[in-house]
Amino acid sequence: MSKQDEKTVSASFVAPSPESTNAAFASDEPLRPEDFYMDGPYLVFTEAYHLRRGYCCNSDCRHCPYK
């Protein structure tokens, strides 16, 4: 897939709003070891975490499957 195709695909994706996803996920569910890793001082969320969360936060996350 070319870079232009990737931009077209990501531009056409409309993520569900956080309100329409599982509200309990946001604060009640603890992080699992497969949800993140440390890169120096930074906490980096994995693709597994993003998929479980169920939406894109538009923060340009390194492993975002929605972009």
N, CA, C and O atoms as a Tripos MOL2 file, in Angstrom:
@<TRIPOS>MOLECULE
protein
  268   267    67     0     0
PROTEIN
NO_CHARGES

@<TRIPOS>ATOM
      1 N           0.8550   -1.1780    0.0000 N.3       1 MET1
      2 CA          0.0000    0.0000    0.0000 C.3       1 MET1
      3 C           0.8980    1.2360    0.0000 C.2       1 MET1
      4 O           1.8420    1.3190    0.7850 O.2       1 MET1
      5 N           0.6110    2.1700   -0.8560 N.am      2 SER2
      6 CA          1.4160    3.3880   -0.9450 C.3       2 SER2
      7 C           1.0740    4.3390    0.1960 C.2       2 SER2
      8 O           0.0450    4.1910    0.8540 O.2       2 SER2
      9 N           1.9350    5.3010    0.4180 N.am      3 LYS3
     10 CA          1.6930    6.3090    1.4640 C.3       3 LYS3
     11 C           0.3980    7.0700    1.2070 C.2       3 LYS3
     12 O          -0.3330    7.3860    2.1450 O.2       3 LYS3
     13 N           0.1100    7.3660   -0.0610 N.am      4 GLN4
     14 CA         -1.1250    8.0780   -0.4030 C.3       4 GLN4
     15 C          -2.3360    7.2200   -0.0510 C.2       4 GLN4
     16 O          -3.3240    7.7280    0.4790 O.2       4 GLN4
     17 N          -2.2640    5.9080   -0.3470 N.am      5 ASP5
     18 CA         -3.3610    5.0010   -0.0050 C.3       5 ASP5
     19 C          -3.5750    4.9510    1.5040 C.2       5 ASP5
     20 O          -4.7110    4.9430    1.9790 O.2       5 ASP5
     21 N          -2.4600    4.9160    2.2600 N.am      6 GLU6
     22 CA         -2.5610    4.8880    3.7190 C.3       6 GLU6
     23 C          -3.2620    6.1430    4.2340 C.2       6 GLU6
     24 O          -4.0930    6.0640    5.1380 O.2       6 GLU6
     25 N          -2.9310    7.2950    3.6630 N.am      7 LYS7
     26 CA         -3.5690    8.5380    4.0840 C.3       7 LYS7
     27 C          -5.0590    8.5190    3.7660 C.2       7 LYS7
     28 O          -5.8730    8.9940    4.5580 O.2       7 LYS7
     29 N          -5.4090    7.9770    2.6240 N.am      8 THR8
     30 CA         -6.8170    7.9010    2.2270 C.3       8 THR8
     31 C          -7.5810    6.9880    3.1640 C.2       8 THR8
     32 O          -8.6910    7.3160    3.5850 O.2       8 THR8
     33 N          -6.9960    5.8420    3.4950 N.am      9 VAL9
     34 CA         -7.6570    4.8990    4.3960 C.3       9 VAL9
     35 C          -7.8370    5.5290    5.7620 C.2       9 VAL9
     36 O          -8.9330    5.4770    6.3200 O.2       9 VAL9
     37 N          -6.7850    6.1260    6.3200 N.am     10 SER10
     38 CA         -6.8940    6.6950    7.6580 C.3      10 SER10
     39 C          -7.8180    7.9150    7.6760 C.2      10 SER10
     40 O          -8.4900    8.1640    8.6770 O.2      10 SER10
     41 N          -7.8560    8.6720    6.5880 N.am     11 ALA11
     42 CA         -8.7300    9.8430    6.5430 C.3      11 ALA11
     43 C         -10.1910    9.4350    6.4620 C.2      11 ALA11
     44 O         -11.0670   10.1850    6.8930 O.2      11 ALA11
     45 N         -10.4650    8.2510    5.9130 N.am     12 SER12
     46 CA        -11.8510    7.8210    5.7770 C.3      12 SER12
     47 C         -12.3570    7.0750    7.0000 C.2      12 SER12
     48 O         -13.5550    6.8130    7.1010 O.2      12 SER12
     49 N         -11.4780    6.7270    7.9320 N.am     13 PHE13
     50 CA        -11.8910    6.0030    9.1330 C.3      13 PHE13
     51 C         -12.5550    6.9560   10.1140 C.2      13 PHE13
     52 O         -12.0180    8.0210   10.4190 O.2      13 PHE13
     53 N         -13.7100    6.5710   10.5990 N.am     14 VAL14
     54 CA        -14.3980    7.3540   11.6230 C.3      14 VAL14
     55 C         -14.4760    6.4950   12.8720 C.2      14 VAL14
     56 O         -15.1980    5.4990   12.9140 O.2      14 VAL14
     57 N         -13.7330    6.8850   13.8750 N.am     15 ALA15
     58 CA        -13.7010    6.1110   15.1170 C.3      15 ALA15
     59 C         -14.9580    6.3480   15.9280 C.2      15 ALA15
     60 O         -15.5090    7.4490   15.9250 O.2      15 ALA15
     61 N         -15.4160    5.3100   16.6270 N.am     16 PRO16
     62 CA        -16.5610    5.5090   17.5100 C.3      16 PRO16
     63 C         -16.1610    6.4380   18.6540 C.2      16 PRO16
     64 O         -14.9950    6.4810   19.0450 O.2      16 PRO16
     65 N         -17.0960    7.1540   19.1710 N.am     17 SER17
     66 CA        -16.7930    8.0700   20.2610 C.3      17 SER17
     67 C         -16.5630    7.2870   21.5470 C.2      17 SER17
     68 O         -17.0950    6.1880   21.7000 O.2      17 SER17
     69 N         -15.7830    7.8320   22.4690 N.am     18 PRO18
     70 CA        -15.5600    7.1470   23.7460 C.3      18 PRO18
     71 C         -16.8690    6.8750   24.4860 C.2      18 PRO18
     72 O         -16.9740    5.8870   25.2130 O.2      18 PRO18
     73 N         -17.8520    7.7310   24.3100 N.am     19 GLU19
     74 CA        -19.1220    7.5610   24.9960 C.3      19 GLU19
     75 C         -19.8700    6.3200   24.4990 C.2      19 GLU19
     76 O         -20.6600    5.7330   25.2390 O.2      19 GLU19
     77 N         -19.6230    5.9240   23.2520 N.am     20 SER20
     78 CA        -20.3390    4.7770   22.6960 C.3      20 SER20
     79 C         -19.6440    3.4540   22.9920 C.2      20 SER20
     80 O         -20.1690    2.3930   22.6550 O.2      20 SER20
     81 N         -18.4680    3.5020   23.6180 N.am     21 THR21
     82 CA        -17.7430    2.2790   23.9560 C.3      21 THR21
     83 C         -17.9960    1.9200   25.4130 C.2      21 THR21
     84 O         -18.7380    2.6100   26.1110 O.2      21 THR21
     85 N         -17.3820    0.8480   25.8620 N.am     22 ASN22
     86 CA        -17.5710    0.3780   27.2290 C.3      22 ASN22
     87 C         -17.0470    1.4170   28.2230 C.2      22 ASN22
     88 O         -15.8370    1.6180   28.3330 O.2      22 ASN22
     89 N         -17.9360    2.0620   28.9310 N.am     23 ALA23
     90 CA        -17.5570    3.1230   29.8720 C.3      23 ALA23
     91 C         -16.6970    2.6000   31.0080 C.2      23 ALA23
     92 O         -15.8810    3.3420   31.5540 O.2      23 ALA23
     93 N         -16.8640    1.3340   31.3730 N.am     24 ALA24
     94 CA        -16.0900    0.7630   32.4770 C.3      24 ALA24
     95 C         -14.6110    0.6410   32.1210 C.2      24 ALA24
     96 O         -13.7630    0.6250   33.0130 O.2      24 ALA24
     97 N         -14.2940    0.5570   30.8410 N.am     25 PHE25
     98 CA        -12.9040    0.3760   30.4320 C.3      25 PHE25
     99 C         -12.0400    1.5640   30.8170 C.2      25 PHE25
    100 O         -10.8840    1.3870   31.2020 O.2      25 PHE25
    101 N         -12.5730    2.7500   30.7210 N.am     26 ALA26
    102 CA        -11.7850    3.9690   30.8970 C.3      26 ALA26
    103 C         -11.0750    4.0460   32.2420 C.2      26 ALA26
    104 O          -9.9040    4.4270   32.2810 O.2      26 ALA26
    105 N         -11.7270    3.7040   33.3380 N.am     27 SER27
    106 CA        -11.0840    3.9080   34.6260 C.3      27 SER27
    107 C         -11.0760    2.6890   35.5400 C.2      27 SER27
    108 O         -10.2490    2.6150   36.4480 O.2      27 SER27
    109 N         -11.9670    1.7400   35.3240 N.am     28 ASP28
    110 CA        -12.0930    0.6280   36.2590 C.3      28 ASP28
    111 C         -11.1920   -0.5610   35.9440 C.2      28 ASP28
    112 O         -10.8310   -1.3140   36.8480 O.2      28 ASP28
    113 N         -10.8300   -0.7390   34.7060 N.am     29 GLU29
    114 CA        -10.0710   -1.9100   34.3100 C.3      29 GLU29
    115 C          -8.5710   -1.6260   34.4070 C.2      29 GLU29
    116 O          -8.0870   -0.6700   33.8020 O.2      29 GLU29
    117 N          -7.8290   -2.4470   35.1610 N.am     30 PRO30
    118 CA         -6.3850   -2.1950   35.2870 C.3      30 PRO30
    119 C          -5.6430   -2.5440   33.9990 C.2      30 PRO30
    120 O          -6.1170   -3.3380   33.1870 O.2      30 PRO30
    121 N          -4.4720   -1.9360   33.8310 N.am     31 LEU31
    122 CA         -3.6330   -2.2500   32.6790 C.3      31 LEU31
    123 C          -3.0690   -3.6580   32.8290 C.2      31 LEU31
    124 O          -2.7330   -4.0900   33.9320 O.2      31 LEU31
    125 N          -2.9730   -4.3510   31.7320 N.am     32 ARG32
    126 CA         -2.3780   -5.6890   31.6930 C.3      32 ARG32
    127 C          -0.9440   -5.5550   31.1970 C.2      32 ARG32
    128 O          -0.6030   -4.5590   30.5600 O.2      32 ARG32
    129 N          -0.1020   -6.5420   31.4800 N.am     33 PRO33
    130 CA          1.2870   -6.4550   31.0020 C.3      33 PRO33
    131 C           1.4000   -6.3270   29.4810 C.2      33 PRO33
    132 O           2.3440   -5.7080   28.9910 O.2      33 PRO33
    133 N           0.4590   -6.8990   28.7250 N.am     34 GLU34
    134 CA          0.5150   -6.8070   27.2690 C.3      34 GLU34
    135 C          -0.0170   -5.4740   26.7380 C.2      34 GLU34
    136 O          -0.0020   -5.2470   25.5280 O.2      34 GLU34
    137 N          -0.4830   -4.5970   27.6170 N.am     35 ASP35
    138 CA         -1.0530   -3.3130   27.2040 C.3      35 ASP35
    139 C          -0.0150   -2.2170   26.9680 C.2      35 ASP35
    140 O          -0.3040   -1.2360   26.2830 O.2      35 ASP35
    141 N           1.1760   -2.3680   27.5190 N.am     36 PHE36
    142 CA          2.1450   -1.2780   27.4350 C.3      36 PHE36
    143 C           3.5640   -1.7960   27.6240 C.2      36 PHE36
    144 O           3.7800   -2.9300   28.0510 O.2      36 PHE36
    145 N           4.5270   -0.9370   27.2960 N.am     37 TYR37
    146 CA          5.9250   -1.1640   27.6270 C.3      37 TYR37
    147 C           6.5600    0.2010   27.8610 C.2      37 TYR37
    148 O           6.0040    1.2250   27.4660 O.2      37 TYR37
    149 N           7.7040    0.2120   28.4930 N.am     38 MET38
    150 CA          8.4120    1.4540   28.7710 C.3      38 MET38
    151 C           9.4910    1.6560   27.7090 C.2      38 MET38
    152 O          10.2400    0.7340   27.3870 O.2      38 MET38
    153 N           9.5600    2.8720   27.1730 N.am     39 ASP39
    154 CA         10.6000    3.2720   26.2340 C.3      39 ASP39
    155 C          11.2870    4.4650   26.8750 C.2      39 ASP39
    156 O          10.8940    5.6110   26.6610 O.2      39 ASP39
    157 N          12.3170    4.1850   27.6610 N.am     40 GLY40
    158 CA         12.9360    5.2400   28.4620 C.3      40 GLY40
    159 C          11.9150    5.7100   29.4870 C.2      40 GLY40
    160 O          11.3520    4.8900   30.2130 O.2      40 GLY40
    161 N          11.6640    7.0140   29.5620 N.am     41 PRO41
    162 CA         10.6940    7.5190   30.5380 C.3      41 PRO41
    163 C           9.2400    7.4570   30.0570 C.2      41 PRO41
    164 O           8.3290    7.8550   30.7820 O.2      41 PRO41
    165 N           9.0250    6.9590   28.8370 N.am     42 TYR42
    166 CA          7.6900    6.9950   28.2320 C.3      42 TYR42
    167 C           6.9550    5.6700   28.3670 C.2      42 TYR42
    168 O           7.5330    4.6020   28.1700 O.2      42 TYR42
    169 N           5.6940    5.7530   28.6990 N.am     43 LEU43
    170 CA          4.7920    4.6080   28.6970 C.3      43 LEU43
    171 C           4.2020    4.5230   27.2970 C.2      43 LEU43
    172 O           3.5680    5.4720   26.8350 O.2      43 LEU43
    173 N           4.4030    3.3970   26.6160 N.am     44 VAL44
    174 CA          3.9460    3.2270   25.2340 C.3      44 VAL44
    175 C           2.8650    2.1560   25.2180 C.2      44 VAL44
    176 O           3.1070    1.0120   25.6020 O.2      44 VAL44
    177 N           1.6670    2.5350   24.7670 N.am     45 PHE45
    178 CA          0.5690    1.5800   24.6860 C.3      45 PHE45
    179 C           0.7140    0.7340   23.4290 C.2      45 PHE45
    180 O           1.0970    1.2310   22.3700 O.2      45 PHE45
    181 N           0.3980   -0.5610   23.5650 N.am     46 THR46
    182 CA          0.5090   -1.4930   22.4530 C.3      46 THR46
    183 C          -0.7700   -1.5040   21.6190 C.2      46 THR46
    184 O          -1.7870   -0.9270   22.0050 O.2      46 THR46
    185 N          -0.6980   -2.1710   20.4710 N.am     47 GLU47
    186 CA         -1.8770   -2.3160   19.6230 C.3      47 GLU47
    187 C          -2.9770   -3.0750   20.3630 C.2      47 GLU47
    188 O          -4.1590   -2.7740   20.1950 O.2      47 GLU47
    189 N          -2.5950   -4.0570   21.1820 N.am     48 ALA48
    190 CA         -3.5910   -4.8260   21.9490 C.3      48 ALA48
    191 C          -4.3960   -3.9020   22.8650 C.2      48 ALA48
    192 O          -5.6110   -4.0550   22.9910 O.2      48 ALA48
    193 N          -3.7260   -2.9520   23.4980 N.am     49 TYR49
    194 CA         -4.4170   -2.0020   24.3650 C.3      49 TYR49
    195 C          -5.4130   -1.1550   23.5580 C.2      49 TYR49
    196 O          -6.5650   -0.9870   23.9580 O.2      49 TYR49
    197 N          -4.9580   -0.6360   22.4370 N.am     50 HIS50
    198 CA         -5.8210    0.2200   21.6170 C.3      50 HIS50
    199 C          -7.0440   -0.5370   21.1060 C.2      50 HIS50
    200 O          -8.1510    0.0020   21.1010 O.2      50 HIS50
    201 N          -6.8490   -1.7770   20.6790 N.am     51 LEU51
    202 CA         -7.9680   -2.5720   20.1870 C.3      51 LEU51
    203 C          -8.9650   -2.8590   21.3070 C.2      51 LEU51
    204 O         -10.1750   -2.8350   21.0820 O.2      51 LEU51
    205 N          -8.4640   -3.1300   22.5080 N.am     52 ARG52
    206 CA         -9.3510   -3.3790   23.6380 C.3      52 ARG52
    207 C         -10.1040   -2.1110   24.0290 C.2      52 ARG52
    208 O         -11.2680   -2.1700   24.4240 O.2      52 ARG52
    209 N          -9.4340   -0.9670   23.9160 N.am     53 ARG53
    210 CA        -10.0870    0.3080   24.2280 C.3      53 ARG53
    211 C         -11.2060    0.5840   23.2330 C.2      53 ARG53
    212 O         -12.2830    1.0380   23.6180 O.2      53 ARG53
    213 N         -10.9570    0.3130   21.9640 N.am     54 GLY54
    214 CA        -12.0220    0.3460   20.9730 C.3      54 GLY54
    215 C         -12.2230    1.6350   20.2040 C.2      54 GLY54
    216 O         -13.1930    1.7390   19.4520 O.2      54 GLY54
    217 N         -11.3590    2.6130   20.3550 N.am     55 TYR55
    218 CA        -11.4930    3.8540   19.5940 C.3      55 TYR55
    219 C         -10.1510    4.5710   19.5260 C.2      55 TYR55
    220 O          -9.2340    4.2800   20.2930 O.2      55 TYR55
    221 N         -10.0540    5.5140   18.5910 N.am     56 CYS56
    222 CA         -8.8470    6.3140   18.4280 C.3      56 CYS56
    223 C          -8.9810    7.6000   19.2270 C.2      56 CYS56
    224 O         -10.0060    8.2770   19.1500 O.2      56 CYS56
    225 N          -7.9630    7.9370   19.9870 N.am     57 CYS57
    226 CA         -7.9870    9.1630   20.7980 C.3      57 CYS57
    227 C          -7.3760   10.3500   20.0500 C.2      57 CYS57
    228 O          -7.3450   11.4620   20.5770 O.2      57 CYS57
    229 N          -6.8870   10.1200   18.8190 N.am     58 ASN58
    230 CA         -6.2760   11.1630   17.9890 C.3      58 ASN58
    231 C          -5.0460   11.8000   18.6300 C.2      58 ASN58
    232 O          -4.7890   12.9900   18.4480 O.2      58 ASN58
    233 N          -4.2840   10.9970   19.3840 N.am     59 SER59
    234 CA         -3.0510   11.4910   19.9990 C.3      59 SER59
    235 C          -1.8080   11.0300   19.2460 C.2      59 SER59
    236 O          -0.6900   11.1890   19.7370 O.2      59 SER59
    237 N          -1.9990   10.4550   18.0460 N.am     60 ASP60
    238 CA         -0.8960    9.9900   17.2120 C.3      60 ASP60
    239 C          -0.0510    8.9370   17.9390 C.2      60 ASP60
    240 O           1.1780    8.9990   17.9280 O.2      60 ASP60
    241 N          -0.7250    7.9780   18.5660 N.am     61 CYS61
    242 CA         -0.0550    6.9120   19.3090 C.3      61 CYS61
    243 C           0.7820    6.0450   18.3700 C.2      61 CYS61
    244 O           0.3900    5.8020   17.2290 O.2      61 CYS61
    245 N           1.9140    5.5870   18.8460 N.am     62 ARG62
    246 CA          2.8670    4.8290   18.0530 C.3      62 ARG62
    247 C           2.2700    3.5480   17.4560 C.2      62 ARG62
    248 O           2.5640    3.2180   16.3070 O.2      62 ARG62
    249 N           1.4440    2.8260   18.2070 N.am     63 HIS63
    250 CA          0.9070    1.5390   17.7510 C.3      63 HIS63
    251 C          -0.5900    1.5850   17.4730 C.2      63 HIS63
    252 O          -1.2590    0.5550   17.5540 O.2      63 HIS63
    253 N          -1.1210    2.7420   17.1520 N.am     64 CYS64
    254 CA         -2.5710    2.8870   16.9160 C.3      64 CYS64
    255 C          -2.9930    2.0970   15.6800 C.2      64 CYS64
    256 O          -2.4760    2.3460   14.5910 O.2      64 CYS64
    257 N          -3.9300    1.1430   15.8260 N.am     65 PRO65
    258 CA         -4.3970    0.3820   14.6790 C.3      65 PRO65
    259 C          -5.4660    1.1290   13.8690 C.2      65 PRO65
    260 O          -5.8740    0.6650   12.8040 O.2      65 PRO65
    261 N          -5.9090    2.2650   14.3640 N.am     66 TYR66
    262 CA         -6.9920    3.0180   13.7190 C.3      66 TYR66
    263 C          -6.4880    4.0680   12.7430 C.2      66 TYR66
    264 O          -7.2900    4.6600   12.0210 O.2      66 TYR66
    265 N          -5.1840    4.3170   12.6960 N.am     67 LYS67
    266 CA         -4.6270    5.3260   11.7920 C.3      67 LYS67
    267 C          -3.8990    4.6820   10.6660 C.2      67 LYS67
    268 O          -3.3620    5.3750    9.8010 O.2      67 LYS67
@<TRIPOS>BOND
     1     1     2 1
     2     2     3 1
     3     3     4 2
     4     3     5 am
     5     5     6 1
     6     6     7 1
     7     7     8 2
     8     7     9 am
     9     9    10 1
    10    10    11 1
    11    11    12 2
    12    11    13 am
    13    13    14 1
    14    14    15 1
    15    15    16 2
    16    15    17 am
    17    17    18 1
    18    18    19 1
    19    19    20 2
    20    19    21 am
    21    21    22 1
    22    22    23 1
    23    23    24 2
    24    23    25 am
    25    25    26 1
    26    26    27 1
    27    27    28 2
    28    27    29 am
    29    29    30 1
    30    30    31 1
    31    31    32 2
    32    31    33 am
    33    33    34 1
    34    34    35 1
    35    35    36 2
    36    35    37 am
    37    37    38 1
    38    38    39 1
    39    39    40 2
    40    39    41 am
    41    41    42 1
    42    42    43 1
    43    43    44 2
    44    43    45 am
    45    45    46 1
    46    46    47 1
    47    47    48 2
    48    47    49 am
    49    49    50 1
    50    50    51 1
    51    51    52 2
    52    51    53 am
    53    53    54 1
    54    54    55 1
    55    55    56 2
    56    55    57 am
    57    57    58 1
    58    58    59 1
    59    59    60 2
    60    59    61 am
    61    61    62 1
    62    62    63 1
    63    63    64 2
    64    63    65 am
    65    65    66 1
    66    66    67 1
    67    67    68 2
    68    67    69 am
    69    69    70 1
    70    70    71 1
    71    71    72 2
    72    71    73 am
    73    73    74 1
    74    74    75 1
    75    75    76 2
    76    75    77 am
    77    77    78 1
    78    78    79 1
    79    79    80 2
    80    79    81 am
    81    81    82 1
    82    82    83 1
    83    83    84 2
    84    83    85 am
    85    85    86 1
    86    86    87 1
    87    87    88 2
    88    87    89 am
    89    89    90 1
    90    90    91 1
    91    91    92 2
    92    91    93 am
    93    93    94 1
    94    94    95 1
    95    95    96 2
    96    95    97 am
    97    97    98 1
    98    98    99 1
    99    99   100 2
   100    99   101 am
   101   101   102 1
   102   102   103 1
   103   103   104 2
   104   103   105 am
   105   105   106 1
   106   106   107 1
   107   107   108 2
   108   107   109 am
   109   109   110 1
   110   110   111 1
   111   111   112 2
   112   111   113 am
   113   113   114 1
   114   114   115 1
   115   115   116 2
   116   115   117 am
   117   117   118 1
   118   118   119 1
   119   119   120 2
   120   119   121 am
   121   121   122 1
   122   122   123 1
   123   123   124 2
   124   123   125 am
   125   125   126 1
   126   126   127 1
   127   127   128 2
   128   127   129 am
   129   129   130 1
   130   130   131 1
   131   131   132 2
   132   131   133 am
   133   133   134 1
   134   134   135 1
   135   135   136 2
   136   135   137 am
   137   137   138 1
   138   138   139 1
   139   139   140 2
   140   139   141 am
   141   141   142 1
   142   142   143 1
   143   143   144 2
   144   143   145 am
   145   145   146 1
   146   146   147 1
   147   147   148 2
   148   147   149 am
   149   149   150 1
   150   150   151 1
   151   151   152 2
   152   151   153 am
   153   153   154 1
   154   154   155 1
   155   155   156 2
   156   155   157 am
   157   157   158 1
   158   158   159 1
   159   159   160 2
   160   159   161 am
   161   161   162 1
   162   162   163 1
   163   163   164 2
   164   163   165 am
   165   165   166 1
   166   166   167 1
   167   167   168 2
   168   167   169 am
   169   169   170 1
   170   170   171 1
   171   171   172 2
   172   171   173 am
   173   173   174 1
   174   174   175 1
   175   175   176 2
   176   175   177 am
   177   177   178 1
   178   178   179 1
   179   179   180 2
   180   179   181 am
   181   181   182 1
   182   182   183 1
   183   183   184 2
   184   183   185 am
   185   185   186 1
   186   186   187 1
   187   187   188 2
   188   187   189 am
   189   189   190 1
   190   190   191 1
   191   191   192 2
   192   191   193 am
   193   193   194 1
   194   194   195 1
   195   195   196 2
   196   195   197 am
   197   197   198 1
   198   198   199 1
   199   199   200 2
   200   199   201 am
   201   201   202 1
   202   202   203 1
   203   203   204 2
   204   203   205 am
   205   205   206 1
   206   206   207 1
   207   207   208 2
   208   207   209 am
   209   209   210 1
   210   210   211 1
   211   211   212 2
   212   211   213 am
   213   213   214 1
   214   214   215 1
   215   215   216 2
   216   215   217 am
   217   217   218 1
   218   218   219 1
   219   219   220 2
   220   219   221 am
   221   221   222 1
   222   222   223 1
   223   223   224 2
   224   223   225 am
   225   225   226 1
   226   226   227 1
   227   227   228 2
   228   227   229 am
   229   229   230 1
   230   230   231 1
   231   231   232 2
   232   231   233 am
   233   233   234 1
   234   234   235 1
   235   235   236 2
   236   235   237 am
   237   237   238 1
   238   238   239 1
   239   239   240 2
   240   239   241 am
   241   241   242 1
   242   242   243 1
   243   243   244 2
   244   243   245 am
   245   245   246 1
   246   246   247 1
   247   247   248 2
   248   247   249 am
   249   249   250 1
   250   250   251 1
   251   251   252 2
   252   251   253 am
   253   253   254 1
   254   254   255 1
   255   255   256 2
   256   255   257 am
   257   257   258 1
   258   258   259 1
   259   259   260 2
   260   259   261 am
   261   261   262 1
   262   262   263 1
   263   263   264 2
   264   263   265 am
   265   265   266 1
   266   266   267 1
   267   267   268 2
@<TRIPOS>SUBSTRUCTURE
     1 MET1         2 RESIDUE 1 A MET
     2 SER2         6 RESIDUE 1 A SER
     3 LYS3        10 RESIDUE 1 A LYS
     4 GLN4        14 RESIDUE 1 A GLN
     5 ASP5        18 RESIDUE 1 A ASP
     6 GLU6        22 RESIDUE 1 A GLU
     7 LYS7        26 RESIDUE 1 A LYS
     8 THR8        30 RESIDUE 1 A THR
     9 VAL9        34 RESIDUE 1 A VAL
    10 SER10       38 RESIDUE 1 A SER
    11 ALA11       42 RESIDUE 1 A ALA
    12 SER12       46 RESIDUE 1 A SER
    13 PHE13       50 RESIDUE 1 A PHE
    14 VAL14       54 RESIDUE 1 A VAL
    15 ALA15       58 RESIDUE 1 A ALA
    16 PRO16       62 RESIDUE 1 A PRO
    17 SER17       66 RESIDUE 1 A SER
    18 PRO18       70 RESIDUE 1 A PRO
    19 GLU19       74 RESIDUE 1 A GLU
    20 SER20       78 RESIDUE 1 A SER
    21 THR21       82 RESIDUE 1 A THR
    22 ASN22       86 RESIDUE 1 A ASN
    23 ALA23       90 RESIDUE 1 A ALA
    24 ALA24       94 RESIDUE 1 A ALA
    25 PHE25       98 RESIDUE 1 A PHE
    26 ALA26      102 RESIDUE 1 A ALA
    27 SER27      106 RESIDUE 1 A SER
    28 ASP28      110 RESIDUE 1 A ASP
    29 GLU29      114 RESIDUE 1 A GLU
    30 PRO30      118 RESIDUE 1 A PRO
    31 LEU31      122 RESIDUE 1 A LEU
    32 ARG32      126 RESIDUE 1 A ARG
    33 PRO33      130 RESIDUE 1 A PRO
    34 GLU34      134 RESIDUE 1 A GLU
    35 ASP35      138 RESIDUE 1 A ASP
    36 PHE36      142 RESIDUE 1 A PHE
    37 TYR37      146 RESIDUE 1 A TYR
    38 MET38      150 RESIDUE 1 A MET
    39 ASP39      154 RESIDUE 1 A ASP
    40 GLY40      158 RESIDUE 1 A GLY
    41 PRO41      162 RESIDUE 1 A PRO
    42 TYR42      166 RESIDUE 1 A TYR
    43 LEU43      170 RESIDUE 1 A LEU
    44 VAL44      174 RESIDUE 1 A VAL
    45 PHE45      178 RESIDUE 1 A PHE
    46 THR46      182 RESIDUE 1 A THR
    47 GLU47      186 RESIDUE 1 A GLU
    48 ALA48      190 RESIDUE 1 A ALA
    49 TYR49      194 RESIDUE 1 A TYR
    50 HIS50      198 RESIDUE 1 A HIS
    51 LEU51      202 RESIDUE 1 A LEU
    52 ARG52      206 RESIDUE 1 A ARG
    53 ARG53      210 RESIDUE 1 A ARG
    54 GLY54      214 RESIDUE 1 A GLY
    55 TYR55      218 RESIDUE 1 A TYR
    56 CYS56      222 RESIDUE 1 A CYS
    57 CYS57      226 RESIDUE 1 A CYS
    58 ASN58      230 RESIDUE 1 A ASN
    59 SER59      234 RESIDUE 1 A SER
    60 ASP60      238 RESIDUE 1 A ASP
    61 CYS61      242 RESIDUE 1 A CYS
    62 ARG62      246 RESIDUE 1 A ARG
    63 HIS63      250 RESIDUE 1 A HIS
    64 CYS64      254 RESIDUE 1 A CYS
    65 PRO65      258 RESIDUE 1 A PRO
    66 TYR66      262 RESIDUE 1 A TYR
    67 LYS67      266 RESIDUE 1 A LYS
